[in-house]
């Protein structure tokens, strides 16, 4: 009797459960945007330019030509200079967008 009770409780537990299956996809899922794609608008780019050329970035030194370096080369520069300029998160994004847009291609 005990054996029958054990079998009745374990056999259903081993049975493969069926779940919903997608057999025909009607649309293609959207691809996520790469992290390097800038979502900055023209106003953010202009604000970044102002911060870089006449704002906080020029309090200690003159503004360097942005196209002297590639976007990849700008990363460590921005990483070290943004805290020194005490930029908030919005200003950080604006300056980064401006620099990335105008950086040397390559």
TIBAGU-489069 format. One line per field, with one value per atom (N, C-alpha, C): residue number from 1; residue in one letter; x, y, z. Coordinates in steps of 0.05 Angstrom, whole numbers, plus 5000, padded with zeros to 4 digits. Layout:
N
gunu	[NUM; ...]
drenlum	[A; ...]
east	[X; ...]
north	[Y; ...]
up	[Z; ...]
//
This chain:
106
gunu	[1; 1; 1; 2; 2; 2; 3; 3; 3; 4; 4; 4; 5; 5; 5; 6; 6; 6; 7; 7; 7; 8; 8; 8; 9; 9; 9; 10; 10; 10; 11; 11; 11; 12; 12; 12; 13; 13; 13; 14; 14; 14; 15; 15; 15; 16; 16; 16; 17; 17; 17; 18; 18; 18; 19; 19; 19; 20; 20; 20; 21; 21; 21; 22; 22; 22; 23; 23; 23; 24; 24; 24; 25; 25; 25; 26; 26; 26; 27; 27; 27; 28; 28; 28; 29; 29; 29; 30; 30; 30; 31; 31; 31; 32; 32; 32; 33; 33; 33; 34; 34; 34; 35; 35; 35; 36; 36; 36; 37; 37; 37; 38; 38; 38; 39; 39; 39; 40; 40; 40; 41; 41; 41; 42; 42; 42; 43; 43; 43; 44; 44; 44; 45; 45; 45; 46; 46; 46; 47; 47; 47; 48; 48; 48; 49; 49; 49; 50; 50; 50; 51; 51; 51; 52; 52; 52; 53; 53; 53; 54; 54; 54; 55; 55; 55; 56; 56; 56; 57; 57; 57; 58; 58; 58; 59; 59; 59; 60; 60; 60; 61; 61; 61; 62; 62; 62; 63; 63; 63; 64; 64; 64; 65; 65; 65; 66; 66; 66; 67; 67; 67; 68; 68; 68; 69; 69; 69; 70; 70; 70; 71; 71; 71; 72; 72; 72; 73; 73; 73; 74; 74; 74; 75; 75; 75; 76; 76; 76; 77; 77; 77; 78; 78; 78; 79; 79; 79; 80; 80; 80; 81; 81; 81; 82; 82; 82; 83; 83; 83; 84; 84; 84; 85; 85; 85; 86; 86; 86; 87; 87; 87; 88; 88; 88; 89; 89; 89; 90; 90; 90; 91; 91; 91; 92; 92; 92; 93; 93; 93; 94; 94; 94; 95; 95; 95; 96; 96; 96; 97; 97; 97; 98; 98; 98; 99; 99; 99; 100; 100; 100; 101; 101; 101; 102; 102; 102; 103; 103; 103; 104; 104; 104; 105; 105; 105; 106; 106; 106]
drenlum	[X; X; X; X; X; X; X; X; X; X; X; X; X; X; X; X; X; X; X; X; X; X; X; X; X; X; X; X; X; X; X; X; X; X; X; X; X; X; X; X; X; X; X; X; X; X; X; X; X; X; X; X; X; X; X; X; X; X; X; X; X; X; X; X; X; X; X; X; X; X; X; X; X; X; X; X; X; X; X; X; X; X; X; X; X; X; X; X; X; X; X; X; X; X; X; X; X; X; X; X; X; X; X; X; X; X; X; X; X; X; X; X; X; X; X; X; X; X; X; X; X; X; X; X; X; X; X; X; X; X; X; X; X; X; X; X; X; X; X; X; X; X; X; X; X; X; X; X; X; X; X; X; X; X; X; X; X; X; X; X; X; X; X; X; X; X; X; X; X; X; X; X; X; X; X; X; X; X; X; X; X; X; X; X; X; X; X; X; X; X; X; X; X; X; X; X; X; X; X; X; X; X; X; X; X; X; X; X; X; X; X; X; X; X; X; X; X; X; X; X; X; X; X; X; X; X; X; X; X; X; X; X; X; X; X; X; X; X; X; X; X; X; X; X; X; X; X; X; X; X; X; X; X; X; X; X; X; X; X; X; X; X; X; X; X; X; X; X; X; X; X; X; X; X; X; X; X; X; X; X; X; X; X; X; X; X; X; X; X; X; X; X; X; X; X; X; X; X; X; X; X; X; X; X; X; X; X; X; X; X; X; X; X; X; X; X; X; X]
east	[5016; 5000; 5018; 5038; 5057; 5070; 5077; 5090; 5071; 5046; 5027; 5024; 5025; 5023; 5048; 5071; 5096; 5096; 5088; 5087; 5067; 5044; 5024; 5034; 5051; 5061; 5086; 5102; 5127; 5124; 5106; 5103; 5092; 5072; 5064; 5085; 5103; 5124; 5145; 5148; 5168; 5156; 5131; 5118; 5126; 5133; 5141; 5117; 5120; 5099; 5101; 5078; 5078; 5073; 5086; 5082; 5076; 5070; 5064; 5089; 5085; 5106; 5099; 5119; 5116; 5122; 5103; 5107; 5111; 5100; 5103; 5105; 5128; 5132; 5121; 5105; 5092; 5108; 5126; 5142; 5170; 5189; 5216; 5221; 5232; 5237; 5257; 5252; 5270; 5298; 5318; 5346; 5352; 5366; 5373; 5394; 5393; 5411; 5439; 5460; 5487; 5492; 5508; 5514; 5528; 5541; 5556; 5537; 5513; 5494; 5486; 5490; 5484; 5454; 5442; 5414; 5412; 5434; 5434; 5422; 5406; 5394; 5411; 5402; 5418; 5422; 5401; 5404; 5426; 5427; 5448; 5476; 5478; 5504; 5513; 5494; 5501; 5508; 5494; 5501; 5529; 5535; 5561; 5583; 5577; 5597; 5602; 5580; 5583; 5599; 5594; 5609; 5638; 5643; 5671; 5686; 5674; 5689; 5689; 5667; 5667; 5659; 5653; 5643; 5664; 5658; 5675; 5701; 5702; 5726; 5749; 5742; 5763; 5771; 5762; 5770; 5799; 5810; 5838; 5856; 5845; 5862; 5845; 5859; 5844; 5831; 5810; 5796; 5814; 5819; 5835; 5816; 5827; 5810; 5800; 5774; 5762; 5771; 5775; 5783; 5812; 5827; 5854; 5855; 5833; 5833; 5807; 5809; 5785; 5768; 5743; 5725; 5737; 5751; 5763; 5786; 5801; 5822; 5811; 5787; 5775; 5766; 5760; 5749; 5766; 5792; 5808; 5811; 5811; 5813; 5788; 5765; 5740; 5738; 5747; 5745; 5761; 5784; 5800; 5791; 5781; 5775; 5747; 5728; 5701; 5699; 5712; 5711; 5725; 5747; 5761; 5743; 5727; 5710; 5684; 5680; 5656; 5631; 5630; 5606; 5585; 5560; 5539; 5533; 5515; 5510; 5500; 5483; 5473; 5495; 5511; 5534; 5554; 5558; 5576; 5567; 5541; 5529; 5531; 5526; 5526; 5554; 5574; 5602; 5611; 5604; 5612; 5599; 5574; 5560; 5573; 5580; 5593; 5620; 5636; 5663; 5661; 5643; 5641; 5632; 5614; 5604; 5626; 5644; 5664; 5692; 5695; 5721; 5731; 5757; 5769; 5758; 5752; 5742; 5765; 5762; 5784; 5789]
north	[4976; 5000; 5025; 5025; 5047; 5050; 5028; 5029; 5041; 5035; 5047; 5077; 5086; 5114; 5129; 5117; 5129; 5131; 5110; 5110; 5131; 5134; 5153; 5182; 5187; 5214; 5220; 5200; 5206; 5204; 5187; 5185; 5211; 5224; 5250; 5271; 5270; 5290; 5287; 5263; 5258; 5263; 5267; 5271; 5298; 5299; 5324; 5342; 5366; 5385; 5401; 5406; 5421; 5450; 5468; 5497; 5510; 5535; 5549; 5549; 5545; 5545; 5565; 5580; 5598; 5583; 5579; 5563; 5581; 5605; 5623; 5651; 5664; 5691; 5710; 5729; 5748; 5773; 5780; 5803; 5798; 5814; 5811; 5829; 5818; 5835; 5857; 5880; 5903; 5897; 5905; 5901; 5923; 5917; 5939; 5957; 5982; 6002; 5998; 6000; 5997; 6019; 6013; 6032; 6057; 6055; 6078; 6097; 6089; 6106; 6129; 6153; 6177; 6184; 6188; 6196; 6226; 6240; 6269; 6284; 6304; 6320; 6345; 6361; 6385; 6404; 6406; 6424; 6414; 6387; 6376; 6380; 6376; 6380; 6409; 6428; 6456; 6463; 6452; 6456; 6445; 6421; 6410; 6427; 6439; 6457; 6481; 6493; 6516; 6509; 6487; 6478; 6474; 6462; 6456; 6481; 6499; 6521; 6546; 6552; 6577; 6573; 6548; 6543; 6532; 6510; 6499; 6487; 6478; 6465; 6485; 6511; 6530; 6547; 6540; 6555; 6551; 6527; 6521; 6520; 6517; 6516; 6523; 6529; 6535; 6510; 6514; 6491; 6480; 6454; 6441; 6434; 6433; 6425; 6396; 6393; 6367; 6345; 6353; 6333; 6326; 6334; 6325; 6295; 6285; 6258; 6244; 6218; 6201; 6199; 6189; 6186; 6166; 6146; 6126; 6140; 6157; 6171; 6192; 6202; 6221; 6208; 6182; 6169; 6174; 6168; 6173; 6203; 6219; 6248; 6258; 6250; 6258; 6247; 6222; 6209; 6224; 6235; 6250; 6279; 6291; 6320; 6327; 6310; 6315; 6319; 6303; 6308; 6334; 6341; 6366; 6390; 6388; 6410; 6410; 6390; 6387; 6388; 6373; 6372; 6353; 6360; 6342; 6321; 6303; 6281; 6291; 6312; 6323; 6336; 6352; 6366; 6345; 6324; 6303; 6290; 6285; 6273; 6293; 6318; 6338; 6342; 6344; 6347; 6322; 6299; 6274; 6272; 6279; 6278; 6298; 6322; 6341; 6331; 6321; 6312; 6288; 6269; 6245; 6252; 6272; 6280; 6293; 6308; 6324; 6312; 6289; 6276; 6267; 6264; 6254; 6226; 6222; 6196; 6177; 6153; 6134; 6117]
up	[5000; 5000; 5000; 5016; 5016; 4989; 4977; 4951; 4930; 4931; 4913; 4917; 4942; 4947; 4937; 4940; 4931; 4901; 4887; 4858; 4848; 4861; 4852; 4855; 4874; 4878; 4861; 4855; 4840; 4810; 4800; 4771; 4759; 4770; 4758; 4760; 4781; 4783; 4762; 4751; 4730; 4702; 4700; 4674; 4663; 4637; 4624; 4622; 4632; 4631; 4605; 4594; 4569; 4577; 4563; 4567; 4541; 4541; 4516; 4498; 4473; 4454; 4431; 4423; 4400; 4375; 4359; 4334; 4310; 4311; 4288; 4298; 4293; 4302; 4281; 4290; 4272; 4268; 4287; 4284; 4294; 4285; 4293; 4317; 4339; 4362; 4356; 4368; 4364; 4376; 4361; 4371; 4390; 4412; 4430; 4417; 4424; 4413; 4426; 4411; 4423; 4443; 4463; 4484; 4473; 4450; 4439; 4424; 4419; 4404; 4423; 4413; 4429; 4427; 4449; 4449; 4454; 4452; 4458; 4434; 4441; 4420; 4415; 4397; 4389; 4413; 4430; 4453; 4472; 4476; 4494; 4482; 4456; 4442; 4445; 4441; 4444; 4472; 4492; 4520; 4526; 4515; 4519; 4507; 4484; 4471; 4489; 4500; 4517; 4542; 4554; 4578; 4571; 4548; 4540; 4532; 4517; 4505; 4523; 4537; 4552; 4581; 4588; 4615; 4633; 4646; 4667; 4657; 4632; 4622; 4616; 4613; 4607; 4631; 4655; 4678; 4685; 4679; 4686; 4662; 4638; 4614; 4589; 4567; 4543; 4532; 4516; 4504; 4481; 4483; 4462; 4439; 4414; 4392; 4396; 4396; 4402; 4382; 4357; 4337; 4337; 4358; 4361; 4370; 4382; 4392; 4383; 4382; 4375; 4400; 4396; 4419; 4439; 4429; 4447; 4463; 4451; 4465; 4485; 4480; 4498; 4524; 4524; 4548; 4573; 4573; 4597; 4604; 4583; 4587; 4602; 4592; 4605; 4633; 4636; 4662; 4683; 4675; 4695; 4697; 4676; 4677; 4687; 4683; 4692; 4722; 4738; 4767; 4775; 4761; 4767; 4761; 4740; 4732; 4748; 4764; 4782; 4765; 4744; 4727; 4740; 4739; 4748; 4727; 4732; 4713; 4686; 4686; 4661; 4645; 4658; 4645; 4635; 4650; 4642; 4615; 4614; 4590; 4566; 4571; 4550; 4539; 4556; 4547; 4532; 4543; 4530; 4502; 4500; 4474; 4454; 4463; 4446; 4436; 4455; 4448; 4429; 4435; 4418; 4389; 4387; 4361; 4344; 4357; 4342; 4344; 4356; 4358; 4331; 4329; 4304; 4297; 4273; 4265; 4261; 4269; 4264; 4286]
//
